[in-house]
Amino acid sequence: MGRGGKRRGIALSVGLILLICAWAVSAHLPGFLLGRVTRPALMALHQLTAGAAFPVAELLAFGAMLLVLAALAGALFHAIRERRLAPILRWLRGLGRSALAVACALAALWLPAMVQPVEAPPVPTSGQLEWLCGALIDALNASSLAFPEPAESLRLAPAAAGLPEAVVKAARYPEWMRAASVSGLFVPLTGEALVDATVPAPLIPFTAVHELMHLDGVADEGAANIAAWEKCLEAGGGFADSARLWALRYAMGLLYRVDEEAWACARGKMKDPLARVYMDCGGEALAGAPRASRFPRLSLQRGDYAALARWLASGRQECRPMTHAP
């Protein structure tokens, strides 16, 4: 490593140490950074990429993959021709440094949101879950279950989320989202909220608002679900029913694990239109998440999606129009 590289390494180390020390002495620093740095930076990135008709995150990801493969192929060909491994090792070191730089930038941007304290809802009883499922089923049975078309849901989601200047994009190649078993994704690096618009239409309104809650600085998945619930209930219509449907899926998944008889009874209360929509959307979320991902999280998010059902079952808020929890 040259003298310039050593200086940069020392400066980076000193900066990290100072940041850690400041973090240790100030409990208010994460909240300060979230409001003054993370949210404005995410919104600036979002506005920068919002004008593109395609998801910039997909373009960057696919472009990076092609560049990596091309560079690796070139380095391997050169190493075979010269019968030396040094070119490949140099290439791997350069790739590692680039990946580390991107990871550090992403972590610095998203970390203040990640470390925000989140109160875990209490574990509901079987009776509370049974009440919640019944109340949600009653509300959805009484609804027309008229949901916007996917493109319309994405267009209306920013206003419903209280971020009218924002944009929610449909993934251009949703196959990668289906392979990763995710219906929505927020990408801090580009500030984009992406949704798989090929999933059943009733799921999209709540999913889109959920991803916009991440743009607003809510990193925890459970907290983002709760925030999206409140926004969707205020918006009413298809957004409110989408939120109720997601909450029902989480609540039914939790109820199934603790009381199969009560779960079967709740299933029997669904009228035919709701039963069809419910099954078309995948039934209960048994894993406590919209879809159990087979791959590591791509969005640096944490938490339990089913916290929404636990929060509702504990009586933290009425599930309009519903009666109070016992």
N, C-alpha and C positions, 0 to 999 in steps of 0.2 A: 504494500500500500504506500502510495506517495505521500509527500508532506501535506498536500492539499486534502487528500483523503483522510489523513489522521486528524487534521484540524476540523474537518466537517464532523468526524466521528465524536471528537471531544465536545464540540459545540452542541451536537444532538444529545449527548449524554448529560451535559450540564443543564440543557433545557428540560429534559425529562425529569431530572432530579429536582429542579426548581418547581416544576409543575406538580410533582408528587408532594413536595413540602407544602406548597400553597394549598393543595387539596386537603392535606392533613390538618392544617391550621384553620381552614375555613369551611364550615359545613354548608355555607351558602354558595360556594363557588360553582358546584354543578348546576344549581338552579339559575345562577347568574349567566353562566355560559350557555345554558339551554335557551334562555330568553334573548340574550344579546348576540350569540354567535350561531348556535345550531339552527334555530328556527329561521333566522334571516338567511343563513347560508343555504339551507335546504330550499327555501322559497326562491332564492336567486338562481340556484341550479335548476329548479323546476321551471321558472320562467324562461331560462335559457334554452331548455329542451322542449318546452311546450309547443313552440312553433313548428317543430318537425312533425310531419304527418305520421311518422313511424316511431316506434320506441327506440330511442338512441341507445339504451342499455343493451338491447338485442344486437344492434349493429356493432357496438363496441365489443361485446362478448364474442360474437361470431368472427369479427375481424381479428381479435386477439388470438383466437384459436387458429385461424388460418396462418397468421404471422408466425406463431409458435411452431406450428407443424412445418412451415416452409423453412424457417431458420434451423430447426432441428434436422430436417432432411439435408439442408446444405452443409451443416456442420458434420453430419455423419458421413456424407459423401466425401468431404474434404479429409476427414480423419482416415477413412478407408484408403483413399488415394495416397495420402502421405504416410499412412501406417503409424499415426500418432493420435493419442487420445486428448492431447492438450487442447485442441480447438473445441471439443465437446465440453471439456471441463470449464473452459473460459466462458462458453456460451451458457452453461448451467449457472455459473456464478453471476453472470450478468442478468439472467432471468430471475434468479433469486433476489438480487438487489432491487430489480424493478418491482417484483411482486411485493417485497417488503415495504417499499416506498408507497405503493398504492394502499396496502393494508394499514400502514401508519396514518395516511391521510384520511382513510375511511373511518378508522377507529377514533381519531381526534375529532372528526366531525360528529360522529354518532354516539360517542361515549357519554357525553352529558345527558342524553336522553336515556341511555341504557342504565345509568346508575340512579335514576330517580326512584325514590322509595315507592313501593306499591303495597297497599294493604290487601292481604289475602282474605277473600270472603270465607266465612265459617263453613264447615262441612255440613250440608243440609241433611236433615233426617229423611227417612223414606216418606213420611207423611208430608213434609214440605215439598219434596219433589213431586209427589202425587198431586198435591194441590197445584203446583206450578204447571205441570203438564195439562191438567184439566182446565185450568184457566186459559192457557194459551190455545188449547184445542177449541174451547168455547168461542174465543175471539176469532179464530180463523174459520171455524164453521159458520160464523155469522157474517163473514166477509165474502165479497164477490170473487176474491182471489184473482183480481185483474192486475197483472204485472206488466210494466212497460217492456217494449222490445229491448234487447241488449244494448243497441246503440243509443236508444233514448235514455236508458238507465245511466249509461256512462255520461251522457250530456247533462242530465239532471243532478247527478251525484254531487258535484261541487257546491251547488246552491243548498242542497240538503245538508251537506257537511259544514256549512257556514264558511266555505272558502270559495266564493263565487268566481275568483280569478284563476282557480286551479283547473287542471285538465286531468281526466282519467283516460288512459289509452288502452285499447285492446291489443293484446299481444299479436304481433304479425305472424309469428309461428308458434301457435299455442301447443304444438306437440311437445315442446320441452317442458311446459308447465304441467301437462298431463303426465309426462314421464316422471317428473318430480313430485307429482300428486299435490300440487298447489293450485288454488283457484284465483289467487291474487298475490301480488308481490310489490313491496315498496323497495326501491333501489336508492339508497342514500347517495351513492356516487353521482347519479344523474338527477336525483330529486323526482324521479318518475313513479307514478302509481300505475301499475299494470294489472290487468284483469284478463282472465281467460273468458272471452265472450262466447265461447262455444258451450259453456256449462248451461244447465237449465236456467231459463230466464228468471224464475223466482229467486235464485240465489244471488244474482248479480247486484241488485241495488245495495244490499247490506255489505257485500264484499267490497264494492267500490268505495263506500263511505268509510269502511274499516281501513282501507289502504290510505285514504286521505287523512285519517287520524294519525297515522305514522308521519305523514308530511307535516302535520301540526306539532310534531315533537313527542308523540306518545309511542314509546318503543315497546312496552310490554303488551303482549298479544291479548291477555285478558282485559287489561285496562283499555286497549283500543277497541275491543268488542263492546265494553260497557259504554265508552264514549260514543261509539257508532250507534248503539241501541238508543241512547238518548236523542241523538240527532235524527235518527230515522223515525222515532215515535213523534217527534215534533213535526217532521215533514209530512207524516200521514200517508194515506193511500198505499200504493205498492211498496213504498219504502218501509212503512210501518209493518206491513204484512211480511215483507222479506225478513225484517228483524225478528218478528215473532216466529217465523218458520225456522230461522237459524237457532233461536233460543229453544224452540221445541226439540230440535234435533239434539242439541247438547243435553237438555233436561231428560229426554227419553233415553239417551245413552247412559246417563248417570243412574236413572231409575232402573234400567235393565240390569245393571251390575249389582244392585242392592235388593231388588224385589221384582222378580220376573212376573209374578202374578199381577202386581199392580201395573206393571208395564203392559201386559197383555190386556188388562182392563182399559187402560188409557188408549191403546190402539183401537179397541172396539168402539170408543166414543167418537172416532173420526168419521164424519160423513164422507160419502163417496168422492166428492170433488177434492176435499182436503186429502183423503187417503191417496188419491191418484197423484196429486202434486207432491205429497210427502215422499212417496216411493220413487217418483221420477227424479227427485232431488237426492236420492241415496239413502233415505230412511234416517235412523238415528246415527249420530256421530259417536260411535262407540269408543274412539280413541280420545275423545275430548277435544278434537280439532276438526276443522273443515275437512281435511284429508290427512291421513297419516303419511308424512313424507318419508320416502325411502332414502333420501339423500340429506346431507347436512343442510342447515338453513343457509340460504343465499343472502338473506337480508339482515343478518345480525340482530334478529329480534328474539325476545325471550318471553316466557310466560305460558299460561294455560288458557286456551280458548274457552274452555268450559267454565271459567271463572264467571262468565256472564250468567249461566244458569244458577251457579251457587249464590251469586249476588242477588238475583231475583228471588230465589227460593228462600233466602234468609229474610225477605221482607224489606230489603233496602229501598225498593221502589215498587209502586204498583205497575202491573203490566197492562196498561190501559187497553181496552176497557175490561177490568178484572176486579175481583174483590181482594181485600187485604189477605196476606198470608196469615195462617193460624198462629 
